[in-house]
């Protein structure tokens, strides 16, 4: 049985200490960063080694968005444009789906089966640039439509999409990697931020925002707020899929890592995400995380099944080389 958390590792191969920790703690997933990536053969060996320790059904995740957020880069992998650049092109929806489908092919060849994409945040004027060109557009309906295309491309390529950062990071005036953003907008304004997530509530997985929304819960960031998770994410937005935290090691959160983890599960999340590869921190997360069971396990299985269904639809009539030429011509 897996435990309900996702861990990072320190380098391009698992150390003996990491192998022992993973074998004992059995995290559901491993997330990769630039520090873990050297070459295709090396990444494939790393993902295989992780699954050999914890089980073949384990997930391997990455943030491969394009633009400034892509862990796999040249010379071994293509460089993909930022969401905003694709969103501004004629025929953007088709090109975004093609781009995501090609990214899925890159990832699946390495044993990576979950991509933390699409970004469904809607930026506003004056907000911090942590989202910026990672957003497809500035209008919620366009963000919804184009984000759906990215998710469709990933799923048809056999990779699970994780929409982020629910219920919306676009109006935050701080970077949650560095400090806790506090949003003072009222519920009527926040409805604009929720809209792309509502339109895509049927997607299999989502990642929360480490943001305080004063109109919803002035005491806790969304990741740790039962009010936001239950009333807004599960209720107003209508998302009943697999819900994971953003990285617990980000500076927006405080307290011990055990405390951070317990608060997330108390709020109603399914999975805790710890990214930086610090084993002392990861041990605290593992101790505080429950077994992956009950409704959370059901959501994992439903997410896997949704990807499998969409992949079956996408197996026909896709020529990767033609798709790369089409994308390159549109960007030229």
C-alpha positions as CSV (number, residue, x, y, z in Angstrom):
1,X,0.0,0.0,0.0
2,X,1.2,3.5,-0.9
3,X,1.3,6.4,1.5
4,X,-0.5,9.5,0.4
5,X,2.5,11.7,-0.5
6,X,4.8,12.5,-3.3
7,X,8.5,13.0,-2.7
8,X,11.5,14.4,-4.5
9,X,15.1,13.1,-4.6
10,X,18.4,15.0,-4.4
11,X,20.2,14.1,-7.6
12,X,20.2,12.2,-10.9
13,X,20.2,8.7,-9.2
14,X,18.8,7.4,-5.9
15,X,21.2,7.2,-3.1
16,X,21.2,4.2,-0.8
17,X,19.6,6.3,1.9
18,X,16.8,7.4,-0.5
19,X,16.2,3.8,-1.6
20,X,15.8,2.7,2.0
21,X,13.5,5.6,2.8
22,X,11.3,5.0,-0.3
23,X,11.2,1.3,0.4
24,X,9.9,2.0,4.0
25,X,7.7,5.0,3.3
26,X,6.3,3.9,-0.1
27,X,5.3,7.3,-1.5
28,X,2.7,7.2,-4.2
29,X,4.9,9.4,-6.5
30,X,8.3,10.9,-7.2
31,X,8.6,14.4,-8.6
32,X,11.5,15.4,-10.8
33,X,13.3,18.7,-11.1
34,X,16.3,20.0,-13.1
35,X,18.7,18.6,-10.5
36,X,17.4,15.1,-11.4
37,X,17.8,15.5,-15.1
38,X,20.9,14.8,-17.2
39,X,20.0,12.6,-20.2
40,X,17.1,10.4,-21.5
41,X,18.8,7.2,-20.4
42,X,19.6,8.6,-17.0
43,X,16.0,9.8,-16.4
44,X,14.6,6.5,-17.6
45,X,16.9,4.7,-15.2
46,X,15.9,6.9,-12.3
47,X,12.1,6.4,-12.8
48,X,12.7,2.7,-13.2
49,X,14.7,2.6,-10.0
50,X,12.0,4.4,-8.1
51,X,9.3,2.0,-9.2
52,X,11.5,-1.0,-8.5
53,X,11.7,0.1,-4.9
54,X,8.1,1.2,-4.3
55,X,6.0,-0.6,-6.9
56,X,5.2,-0.5,-10.6
57,X,1.9,1.4,-10.0
58,X,3.8,4.4,-8.5
59,X,3.6,7.7,-10.4
60,X,6.4,9.9,-11.6
61,X,5.6,13.6,-11.9
62,X,7.2,16.7,-13.4
63,X,6.4,20.3,-14.1
64,X,6.8,20.5,-17.9
65,X,4.8,23.5,-18.9
66,X,6.9,25.2,-21.5
67,X,8.6,28.6,-21.3
68,X,10.4,29.2,-18.1
69,X,8.9,26.2,-16.3
70,X,10.2,23.1,-18.1
71,X,12.5,20.6,-16.3
72,X,13.5,18.7,-19.5
73,X,15.4,21.0,-21.9
74,X,17.7,21.2,-24.8
75,X,19.9,19.6,-26.0
76,X,18.1,16.3,-25.2
77,X,14.5,17.5,-25.3
78,X,12.7,20.1,-27.4
79,X,12.1,23.6,-26.0
80,X,8.4,24.4,-25.8
81,X,7.0,27.9,-25.8
82,X,5.3,29.5,-22.8
83,X,1.5,29.2,-22.6
84,X,0.9,32.9,-23.3
85,X,2.9,32.7,-26.5
86,X,0.9,29.8,-27.7
87,X,-2.4,31.4,-26.5
88,X,-1.7,34.4,-28.7
89,X,-1.3,32.5,-31.9
90,X,-4.1,31.9,-34.5
91,X,-5.5,28.4,-34.1
92,X,-4.2,28.5,-30.5
93,X,-6.4,25.6,-29.3
94,X,-5.1,23.1,-31.8
95,X,-1.5,24.2,-31.3
96,X,-1.7,23.9,-27.6
97,X,-3.1,20.4,-27.8
98,X,-0.3,19.5,-30.2
99,X,2.3,21.0,-27.9
100,X,1.0,19.0,-24.9
101,X,0.7,15.8,-27.0
102,X,4.3,16.1,-27.9
103,X,5.4,16.8,-24.4
104,X,3.5,13.7,-23.3
105,X,5.5,11.7,-25.8
106,X,8.7,13.1,-24.4
107,X,7.6,12.2,-20.9
108,X,6.1,8.8,-21.3
109,X,9.3,7.6,-23.1
110,X,11.1,8.3,-19.8
111,X,8.6,6.7,-17.5
112,X,7.1,10.1,-16.4
113,X,3.3,9.7,-16.4
114,X,2.0,12.9,-14.7
115,X,2.6,16.5,-15.8
116,X,1.6,19.4,-13.6
117,X,-0.1,21.2,-16.4
118,X,-2.3,23.1,-17.4
119,X,-2.0,26.3,-15.5
120,X,-5.6,27.6,-15.2
121,X,-4.8,30.7,-13.3
122,X,-6.1,34.0,-14.7
123,X,-3.6,36.9,-14.1
124,X,-4.8,40.4,-13.4
125,X,-3.0,43.7,-13.9
126,X,-0.6,44.4,-11.0
127,X,-0.3,40.8,-9.8
128,X,3.0,39.2,-9.2
129,X,4.7,37.7,-12.3
130,X,5.0,34.2,-10.7
131,X,2.2,33.2,-13.0
132,X,2.6,35.8,-15.8
133,X,3.2,34.1,-19.2
134,X,2.5,30.7,-17.7
135,X,-1.2,31.6,-18.2
136,X,-2.7,31.0,-21.6
137,X,-4.7,34.3,-21.6
138,X,-6.1,37.1,-19.5
139,X,-9.8,36.2,-20.0
140,X,-11.2,33.3,-17.9
141,X,-13.1,31.8,-20.7
142,X,-10.0,31.7,-22.9
143,X,-7.9,30.2,-20.1
144,X,-10.6,27.5,-19.6
145,X,-10.7,26.7,-23.3
146,X,-7.0,26.6,-23.9
147,X,-6.2,24.8,-20.7
148,X,-8.7,22.1,-21.7
149,X,-6.8,21.7,-24.9
150,X,-3.5,21.2,-23.1
151,X,-5.1,18.6,-20.8
152,X,-6.6,16.8,-23.7
153,X,-3.2,16.6,-25.5
154,X,-1.5,15.2,-22.4
155,X,-4.2,12.6,-21.8
156,X,-4.3,11.5,-25.4
157,X,-0.5,11.0,-25.1
158,X,-1.0,8.8,-22.0
159,X,0.0,11.4,-19.3
160,X,-2.2,12.6,-16.4
161,X,-2.7,16.4,-16.3
162,X,-2.7,18.2,-13.0
163,X,-4.5,21.6,-13.3
164,X,-3.1,24.3,-11.1
165,X,-3.4,26.3,-8.9
166,X,-6.9,25.7,-7.7
167,X,-8.9,27.9,-6.8
168,X,-6.8,30.5,-8.6
169,X,-3.3,32.1,-8.1
170,X,-3.7,34.8,-10.8
171,X,-4.4,37.8,-8.6
172,X,-1.8,37.0,-5.9
173,X,0.7,39.9,-5.4
174,X,3.4,37.7,-3.9
175,X,5.3,34.6,-4.9
176,X,4.2,31.7,-2.7
177,X,7.7,30.1,-3.2
178,X,9.0,33.0,-1.0
179,X,6.1,34.2,1.1
180,X,2.4,33.8,1.8
181,X,0.2,35.7,-0.7
182,X,-2.9,37.3,0.8
183,X,-5.8,38.1,-1.6
184,X,-8.3,40.7,-0.4
185,X,-10.8,40.4,-3.4
186,X,-14.4,39.7,-2.6
187,X,-16.3,36.6,-3.6
188,X,-17.8,38.3,-6.7
189,X,-14.3,39.1,-8.0
190,X,-13.0,35.6,-7.0
191,X,-15.7,34.0,-9.1
192,X,-13.7,35.2,-12.1
193,X,-10.7,33.2,-10.9
194,X,-12.8,30.1,-10.2
195,X,-14.3,30.0,-13.7
196,X,-11.5,28.1,-15.6
197,X,-11.5,25.5,-12.9
198,X,-15.3,25.2,-12.9
199,X,-15.2,24.7,-16.7
200,X,-12.6,21.9,-16.3
201,X,-13.9,20.3,-13.1
202,X,-14.1,17.0,-14.8
203,X,-10.3,16.8,-15.2
204,X,-8.7,14.0,-13.2
205,X,-6.3,16.0,-10.9
206,X,-5.6,19.4,-9.5
207,X,-3.0,21.2,-7.3
208,X,-3.9,23.7,-4.7
209,X,-2.7,27.3,-4.2
210,X,-0.7,28.4,-1.1
211,X,-2.8,31.6,-1.0
212,X,-5.0,33.1,1.7
213,X,-8.3,34.4,0.3
214,X,-9.6,36.8,3.0
215,X,-13.2,36.6,1.8
216,X,-13.2,32.8,2.1
217,X,-10.9,32.0,5.0
218,X,-8.7,34.8,6.5
219,X,-6.9,32.3,8.7
220,X,-5.4,29.7,6.4
221,X,-4.0,29.3,2.9
222,X,-6.3,27.3,0.6
223,X,-4.0,24.3,0.8
224,X,-4.7,24.0,4.5
225,X,-8.3,25.5,4.7
226,X,-11.3,23.1,5.1
227,X,-13.5,26.0,4.2
228,X,-11.8,26.6,0.8
229,X,-11.3,22.9,0.0
230,X,-14.8,21.7,0.9
231,X,-16.9,24.8,0.2
232,X,-15.1,26.2,-2.8
233,X,-13.0,23.5,-4.5
234,X,-15.3,20.6,-3.9
235,X,-18.5,22.6,-3.6
236,X,-18.6,25.8,-5.7
237,X,-16.1,24.7,-8.3
238,X,-17.4,21.1,-8.3
239,X,-14.1,19.4,-8.5
240,X,-14.2,15.8,-7.1
241,X,-10.9,14.6,-8.6
242,X,-7.5,13.8,-7.1
243,X,-6.4,16.9,-5.1
244,X,-2.8,17.4,-4.2
245,X,-0.9,20.2,-2.4
246,X,1.5,22.5,-4.0
247,X,5.0,22.0,-2.6
248,X,5.0,21.8,1.2
249,X,8.6,23.2,1.3
250,X,7.5,26.6,-0.1
251,X,8.0,29.5,2.2
252,X,4.3,30.4,2.1
253,X,3.7,27.7,4.7
254,X,5.0,27.6,8.3
255,X,5.3,25.1,11.1
256,X,7.1,21.8,11.1
257,X,6.7,19.6,8.1
258,X,4.6,17.2,10.1
259,X,2.3,20.1,11.1
260,X,2.1,21.3,7.5
261,X,1.2,17.8,6.3
262,X,-1.5,17.2,9.0
263,X,-3.2,20.5,8.2
264,X,-3.4,19.6,4.5
265,X,-5.1,16.3,5.1
266,X,-7.4,17.8,7.8
267,X,-8.5,20.2,5.1
268,X,-9.5,17.3,2.9
269,X,-6.7,16.9,0.4
270,X,-5.8,13.5,-1.1
271,X,-2.0,13.8,-1.5
272,X,0.8,15.9,0.0
273,X,3.6,17.0,-2.3
274,X,7.2,17.6,-1.0
275,X,9.7,18.5,-3.6
276,X,13.1,19.6,-2.5
277,X,14.6,16.1,-1.8
278,X,15.5,16.9,1.8
279,X,15.2,13.6,3.5
280,X,14.7,14.9,7.0
281,X,11.8,17.0,5.9
282,X,10.4,14.1,3.8
283,X,10.5,11.8,6.8
284,X,8.2,14.2,8.7
285,X,5.8,14.3,5.7
286,X,5.8,10.5,5.5
287,X,5.1,10.1,9.2
288,X,2.2,12.5,9.1
289,X,0.7,11.3,5.8
290,X,-2.0,8.6,5.9
291,X,-2.1,5.5,3.8
292,X,-3.5,6.0,0.4
293,X,-6.9,4.5,0.9
294,X,-10.7,5.2,0.8
295,X,-11.9,8.1,-1.3
296,X,-8.3,9.2,-2.1
297,X,-7.4,5.8,-3.6
298,X,-10.7,5.9,-5.5
299,X,-9.7,9.2,-7.0
300,X,-6.3,7.9,-8.0
301,X,-7.9,5.0,-9.7
302,X,-10.5,7.2,-11.4
303,X,-7.8,9.5,-12.6
304,X,-5.8,6.6,-14.1
305,X,-8.9,5.3,-15.8
306,X,-9.7,8.7,-17.3
307,X,-6.3,9.0,-18.8
308,X,-6.5,5.4,-20.2
309,X,-9.9,6.2,-21.9
310,X,-8.6,9.4,-23.5
311,X,-5.3,7.7,-24.6
312,X,-7.4,5.1,-26.4
313,X,-9.1,7.8,-28.3
314,X,-5.8,9.5,-29.2
315,X,-3.9,6.4,-30.5
316,X,-5.2,6.9,-34.0
317,X,-4.1,9.5,-36.5
318,X,-1.3,11.2,-34.6
319,X,2.0,11.7,-36.4
320,X,4.6,13.2,-34.0
321,X,6.9,14.5,-36.7
322,X,4.1,16.2,-38.6
323,X,2.9,17.7,-35.3
324,X,6.4,19.1,-34.6
325,X,6.6,20.6,-38.1
326,X,3.2,22.2,-37.6
327,X,4.1,23.7,-34.3
328,X,7.5,25.0,-35.6
329,X,5.8,26.6,-38.6
330,X,3.3,28.4,-36.4
331,X,6.0,29.7,-34.2
332,X,8.4,30.7,-37.0
